[in-house]
């Protein structure tokens, strides 16, 4: 029978020692409910034969380079856990920073007075109408729906597989989100996002679209490029703002006066992205840094 030490050491064939320990601990805690105290007391001895077989299969998947979140089938996003599979991107901590920014500005209970200013400026509907473009696992949409109880959240993705995972996450978390299938490169005012009202206007549009140029793939970790969906990651080298043009065009037509737009972006093209939204006549277009000091987000206001 394999011990905890043997398990994490086996992973050093693929990862450095620190990462191998962290991955091993995550697998055993999340996948098998074993605490660190149990592991140090040879907690693997408590595993059943079926569990040992499952652990062995997970070990092989990890050694093949598959991300631990896919191996476990779950990923943390802020205080919540989301189901993930190869059909969706693994939620990143940076994206949760964007959610915190939005909630901090719009929550009725926030000390930030911008929420009330937005309400006065845009004559907000009741409930607050929020649109998440390219929802993937649904992590942004579900987080905003949970943290902004007065919001009516719609989430869109081109992938049926991603939408199935997003719907499962909403059900598991007990969160109400309207999910629809659609291509953000082909949206207009009367599309599937608003079948009941062609003239619907959004109070908030948010998106974490594909933004990595193909030429950047060589600088990325293999566990990302070999396992996460390329459709959700990459844009052509000659058109890094492909999705932002579509978002800007759609949001300019459908955001209420005073409504807010938030996007995650590629730091290499942050200034170009800012100029794009200025050209679409958005006001107060601002770049925001992530926790590592990189331009990672942009927010803008509909005049």
C-alpha positions as CSV (number, residue, x, y, z in Angstrom):
1,X,0.0,0.0,0.0
2,X,1.3,3.5,-1.0
3,X,1.9,6.0,1.8
4,X,1.3,9.7,1.7
5,X,5.0,10.4,1.3
6,X,5.3,7.9,-1.5
7,X,2.3,9.5,-3.2
8,X,3.6,13.0,-3.3
9,X,7.1,11.9,-4.1
10,X,5.8,10.0,-7.1
11,X,4.4,13.3,-8.4
12,X,7.9,14.9,-8.5
13,X,8.4,13.1,-11.8
14,X,6.2,15.9,-13.2
15,X,6.2,18.7,-10.6
16,X,8.7,20.3,-8.3
17,X,8.7,19.1,-4.7
18,X,6.6,22.0,-3.3
19,X,4.0,21.7,-6.0
20,X,3.9,17.9,-5.7
21,X,3.2,18.2,-2.0
22,X,0.4,20.7,-2.5
23,X,-1.2,18.7,-5.2
24,X,-1.0,15.5,-3.2
25,X,-2.6,17.2,-0.2
26,X,-5.4,18.7,-2.3
27,X,-6.2,15.3,-3.8
28,X,-6.3,13.5,-0.5
29,X,-8.2,16.3,1.3
30,X,-10.7,17.1,-1.4
31,X,-11.0,13.7,-3.1
32,X,-10.9,11.5,0.0
33,X,-11.7,13.7,3.0
34,X,-8.3,13.1,4.7
35,X,-6.9,15.8,6.9
36,X,-3.2,16.6,7.1
37,X,-3.2,15.2,10.7
38,X,-4.6,11.9,9.3
39,X,-2.1,11.9,6.5
40,X,0.8,12.3,8.9
41,X,-0.5,9.4,10.9
42,X,-0.5,7.2,7.7
43,X,-4.1,8.0,6.9
44,X,-4.0,6.2,3.6
45,X,-4.4,3.0,5.5
46,X,-8.0,3.9,6.0
47,X,-8.7,3.9,2.2
48,X,-10.9,1.0,0.9
49,X,-9.7,-1.1,-2.0
50,X,-11.9,0.9,-4.4
51,X,-10.5,4.2,-3.1
52,X,-7.0,3.0,-3.5
53,X,-7.8,2.1,-7.1
54,X,-9.3,5.5,-7.6
55,X,-6.2,7.2,-6.1
56,X,-4.0,5.2,-8.4
57,X,-6.0,6.3,-11.4
58,X,-5.8,10.0,-10.3
59,X,-2.1,9.6,-9.8
60,X,-1.7,8.5,-13.4
61,X,-3.8,11.4,-14.6
62,X,-1.6,13.8,-12.6
63,X,1.6,12.3,-14.0
64,X,0.2,12.8,-17.5
65,X,0.0,16.6,-16.8
66,X,-3.7,16.8,-16.4
67,X,-4.6,19.7,-14.0
68,X,-5.5,18.7,-10.5
69,X,-8.8,20.5,-10.8
70,X,-9.9,18.4,-13.7
71,X,-8.7,15.2,-11.9
72,X,-10.8,16.2,-8.8
73,X,-13.6,17.6,-10.9
74,X,-13.8,20.7,-8.8
75,X,-12.1,24.1,-8.4
76,X,-12.3,26.8,-5.8
77,X,-13.5,30.2,-6.8
78,X,-13.6,32.6,-3.8
79,X,-15.6,30.9,-1.1
80,X,-17.4,28.6,-3.5
81,X,-16.5,25.4,-5.2
82,X,-17.4,24.8,-8.9
83,X,-17.5,21.7,-10.9
84,X,-15.0,21.7,-13.8
85,X,-14.2,19.4,-16.7
86,X,-12.1,19.6,-19.8
87,X,-14.8,21.6,-21.6
88,X,-14.4,24.7,-19.4
89,X,-11.5,26.8,-18.2
90,X,-10.4,26.3,-14.7
91,X,-11.5,29.5,-12.7
92,X,-8.6,31.7,-11.8
93,X,-8.2,33.8,-8.6
94,X,-7.7,36.9,-10.7
95,X,-11.1,36.5,-12.2
96,X,-12.6,36.4,-8.7
97,X,-10.9,39.8,-8.1
98,X,-13.0,41.1,-10.9
99,X,-16.2,39.7,-9.3
100,X,-15.2,41.4,-6.0
101,X,-14.7,44.7,-7.8
102,X,-18.2,44.4,-9.3
103,X,-19.9,43.4,-6.1
104,X,-18.1,46.1,-4.2
105,X,-19.4,48.8,-6.6
106,X,-22.9,47.5,-7.1
107,X,-24.0,45.8,-3.9
108,X,-26.8,47.7,-2.1
109,X,-25.0,46.9,1.2
110,X,-21.6,48.1,0.0
111,X,-20.1,51.1,1.6
112,X,-19.0,52.2,-1.8
113,X,-21.5,54.9,-2.8
114,X,-21.0,54.2,-6.5
115,X,-23.8,51.6,-6.4
116,X,-26.4,54.3,-5.5
117,X,-24.8,56.7,-8.0
118,X,-25.2,54.1,-10.7
119,X,-28.9,53.6,-9.8
120,X,-29.6,57.3,-10.0
121,X,-27.8,57.7,-13.3
122,X,-29.3,54.7,-15.1
123,X,-32.8,54.4,-13.7
124,X,-32.0,50.8,-13.0
125,X,-34.6,48.1,-13.6
126,X,-35.7,46.0,-10.7
127,X,-34.1,43.5,-10.5
128,X,-30.7,44.6,-11.6
129,X,-30.0,43.1,-15.1
130,X,-26.6,41.5,-15.4
131,X,-25.1,39.7,-18.5
132,X,-22.1,37.5,-18.4
133,X,-20.6,36.8,-21.9
134,X,-18.6,33.6,-22.3
135,X,-19.6,32.1,-19.0
136,X,-17.7,28.8,-19.1
137,X,-18.1,27.1,-15.8
138,X,-20.6,29.8,-14.7
139,X,-18.2,31.1,-12.0
140,X,-18.7,34.8,-12.7
141,X,-22.5,34.5,-13.2
142,X,-23.1,32.4,-10.1
143,X,-20.9,34.5,-7.9
144,X,-22.6,37.7,-9.0
145,X,-26.1,36.1,-8.6
146,X,-25.1,34.9,-5.1
147,X,-23.5,38.2,-4.0
148,X,-26.1,40.5,-5.6
149,X,-29.4,39.1,-4.5
150,X,-31.3,41.9,-6.3
151,X,-29.8,40.9,-9.6
152,X,-31.3,39.0,-12.5
153,X,-28.3,37.3,-14.1
154,X,-28.1,35.9,-17.7
155,X,-25.1,34.0,-18.8
156,X,-24.1,33.1,-22.4
157,X,-21.7,30.7,-24.0
158,X,-21.2,29.2,-27.4
159,X,-20.4,25.8,-26.0
160,X,-23.2,23.4,-25.1
161,X,-20.7,21.4,-23.0
162,X,-19.8,24.5,-21.0
163,X,-23.4,25.4,-20.4
164,X,-24.2,22.0,-19.1
165,X,-21.4,22.4,-16.5
166,X,-22.5,25.9,-15.7
167,X,-26.1,24.8,-15.2
168,X,-25.0,22.0,-12.9
169,X,-23.0,24.5,-10.8
170,X,-25.9,26.8,-10.4
171,X,-28.1,23.9,-9.3
172,X,-25.5,22.6,-6.9
173,X,-25.1,26.1,-5.4
174,X,-28.8,26.8,-5.3
175,X,-28.3,29.9,-7.4
176,X,-30.7,31.2,-10.1
177,X,-29.1,32.1,-13.4
178,X,-30.6,32.1,-16.9
179,X,-28.2,30.3,-19.2
180,X,-28.4,30.6,-23.0
181,X,-26.3,29.4,-25.9
182,X,-25.0,32.1,-28.2
183,X,-21.9,33.3,-30.0
184,X,-20.6,36.6,-28.6
185,X,-19.1,37.4,-32.0
186,X,-22.6,37.4,-33.5
187,X,-24.8,39.2,-31.0
188,X,-27.4,41.9,-31.6
189,X,-30.3,43.5,-29.8
190,X,-32.9,40.9,-30.7
191,X,-30.8,37.7,-30.2
192,X,-31.3,34.8,-27.9
193,X,-30.2,36.8,-24.9
194,X,-33.5,38.7,-24.8
195,X,-36.2,36.7,-26.6
196,X,-39.0,38.2,-24.5
197,X,-38.0,41.8,-25.2
198,X,-36.0,43.0,-28.2
199,X,-35.4,46.3,-26.5
200,X,-34.0,44.9,-23.3
201,X,-31.2,46.9,-21.7
202,X,-28.5,45.6,-19.3
203,X,-27.4,47.3,-16.2
204,X,-24.1,45.4,-16.2
205,X,-22.2,43.5,-18.9
206,X,-19.2,41.4,-17.8
207,X,-16.9,39.1,-19.7
208,X,-13.7,37.1,-19.5
209,X,-13.3,36.3,-23.2
210,X,-10.5,34.5,-25.0
211,X,-7.6,36.9,-25.1
212,X,-4.3,34.9,-25.4
213,X,-2.6,35.1,-28.8
214,X,-1.5,31.8,-30.2
215,X,2.1,33.0,-30.3
216,X,2.0,33.2,-26.5
217,X,1.2,29.5,-26.1
218,X,4.9,28.6,-26.1
219,X,5.3,30.6,-22.9
220,X,2.5,28.8,-21.1
221,X,2.5,25.8,-18.9
222,X,1.8,22.5,-20.8
223,X,-1.0,21.5,-18.3
224,X,-2.9,24.6,-19.6
225,X,-2.2,24.3,-23.4
226,X,-2.6,20.5,-23.5
227,X,-5.8,20.2,-21.4
228,X,-7.8,23.4,-21.2
229,X,-10.1,24.3,-24.1
230,X,-8.3,26.3,-26.8
231,X,-11.7,27.8,-27.9
232,X,-11.9,29.6,-24.5
233,X,-8.2,30.6,-24.4
234,X,-6.9,31.8,-27.7
235,X,-7.4,34.5,-30.3
236,X,-5.6,34.9,-33.7
237,X,-2.2,36.5,-33.5
238,X,-3.3,39.2,-36.0
239,X,-6.5,40.0,-34.1
240,X,-6.0,40.1,-30.3
241,X,-9.0,42.4,-29.8
242,X,-11.4,40.2,-31.7
243,X,-13.8,39.5,-28.8
244,X,-13.5,43.0,-27.3
245,X,-14.7,44.6,-30.5
246,X,-17.8,42.4,-30.4
247,X,-18.3,43.1,-26.7
248,X,-17.9,46.8,-27.2
249,X,-20.3,46.9,-30.1
250,X,-23.0,44.8,-28.3
251,X,-22.6,46.7,-25.0
252,X,-22.8,50.1,-26.7
253,X,-26.2,49.1,-28.0
254,X,-27.6,47.4,-25.0
255,X,-26.2,48.9,-21.8
256,X,-28.5,51.4,-20.1
257,X,-27.2,55.0,-19.7
258,X,-24.9,54.9,-16.7
259,X,-24.6,51.1,-17.0
260,X,-21.3,49.4,-16.4
261,X,-19.1,47.2,-18.5
262,X,-16.3,45.0,-17.0
263,X,-13.9,42.8,-18.8
264,X,-10.8,40.8,-18.0
265,X,-8.0,41.3,-20.5
266,X,-4.5,40.5,-21.7
267,X,-2.0,42.9,-20.1
268,X,0.0,43.0,-23.3
269,X,-3.0,44.7,-25.1
270,X,-4.4,46.7,-22.2
271,X,-3.9,50.1,-23.7
272,X,-5.2,49.0,-27.1
273,X,-8.3,47.6,-25.4
274,X,-8.8,50.8,-23.5
275,X,-8.5,52.8,-26.7
276,X,-11.1,50.5,-28.3
277,X,-13.7,51.2,-25.7
278,X,-13.0,54.9,-25.8
279,X,-13.6,54.8,-29.6
280,X,-17.0,53.1,-28.9
281,X,-17.8,56.3,-26.9
282,X,-17.8,54.7,-23.5
283,X,-17.1,57.1,-20.6
284,X,-14.7,56.8,-17.7
285,X,-12.8,53.9,-19.3
286,X,-10.3,52.6,-16.7
287,X,-7.7,49.9,-16.5
288,X,-7.3,48.1,-13.2
289,X,-4.5,46.0,-11.9
290,X,-4.7,42.5,-10.5
291,X,-3.0,41.4,-7.2
292,X,0.3,41.0,-9.1
293,X,0.3,44.6,-10.3
294,X,-0.6,43.7,-14.0
295,X,-3.3,45.5,-16.0
296,X,-5.9,42.7,-15.9
297,X,-9.3,44.4,-16.0
298,X,-11.1,47.2,-17.7
299,X,-14.3,49.0,-16.6
300,X,-16.3,51.5,-18.5
301,X,-19.6,53.4,-18.2
302,X,-22.3,53.9,-20.8
303,X,-22.8,57.7,-21.2
